């Protein structure tokens, strides 16, 4: 990918993460996250597609897991701890953009466990 594309895509991902944070700032608990699941999912879906294109495969993977969880919630499934998971995930997403070698395995495993509990 060209440097220009990487610069533009990185800015777009940062904007998407900021939008996720803005939505989360209006949430106080799991129920608020459920009510905003469609809004969250729109942003995680975009990050899921863009991140691998700029070499941020782990960020794409995290966004993909969040996207799956949000789709389950949109379909009416309640996932406990979603507020805490989102808060933690956003922290890691921001770090991944800043730090090239940020390890997302712990948060990914936590989300995978939650998803397996809801199958």
N, C-alpha and C positions, 0 to 999 in steps of 0.2 A: 504494500500500500504506500501511496505517496505521503510525504511529510505533511502536506496540506490536508489530505484526508484524515490523517491521524489527529492533527490539531483540531479540525472541525468536529470529528467524532468524539474526541475527548471532551471538548467543550459541551457537546450535546449530552453526553453521559453525565457530566457534572451538573448540567441543568436538570436532567431527569432525577438525579439523586437529591438535588435541592427541592424539586417539586415533591418528591416522596417525603422529605423532612417537613415541608410546609403542611402537607396533609396530616402527618403524624403529630405535628404540634397542636392540631385541633382535636386530637384523640386523647382520652384520659384512661381508657380501659379497653378490654377485648371487644366489648359491644360496639364501641366507636370504630374500631378497626373493621369489624364485620360490615358496618353501615357504609364504610368507604372502600370496601374491597374492590369494586370496579375501578375506582379512581387509582388505587394503588397498582392494580394489575395492568392498567394501561402503561404505566411507567416501567414496571419490571419487565414487561414484554419487550419494550423498546431496548432496554439495557441488555436483555438476554440476546438480542440479535446483534447489537452494535459492538459489545465488549470483545467478543472473539475476533472481530474484524481488525481490532487494533492490538491484538496480542494479549488481551486480558481474559483468557479462557476461564480462570477461576471466578472472576466477577460474573462472567456469562453463566457459569454453572450455578453460582449462588442465586442470581436473578431467575434462572430457570426453576430452581427449587421453590423460590418464593412465588413465582408465577403459578406453579402447580398447586401450591397451598391456597393461593388466592382464588383460583378457579374452583377448588373444592368449597371454599367459603361462599362464593357467588352462587353455587348450586345449593347452598343451604346448610352445609356442614359446619359445625362449631368446632373450632380448634383452640383449646385452652392454651394459654401462654402466648397467644399471637402478638399481643401488644409488646411483651418483653422481647420476643423473637425479632419483631420488626425494629425495635429500638437498637438491639444488639447488631442486627444485620446492617442497618444504615451506618452505624459506626465503622463496621468492617468495610463496607462499600467505599466510604470516603477514604479510608486508609489505603485501600487497594489502588486507588487512583494516584495517591501521593507516593506510595512505597511500592516499587516494582516487585519485590519479593514477599509481599504480604501473604501470610498463610491463612487461608480460609477453611482449612479442613475441620477445625473444631466447630465452627458455626454450621458448616455444611452437614456434618454428622448429626448435630443437634436437630436440624430441620429434617434430615432423612429419617431420624428416629420418630419424630412427630408424625411424619407422613406414613411411616410403616404402622404406627399405632392407629391410624385412621383409614386403613384399607379394608 
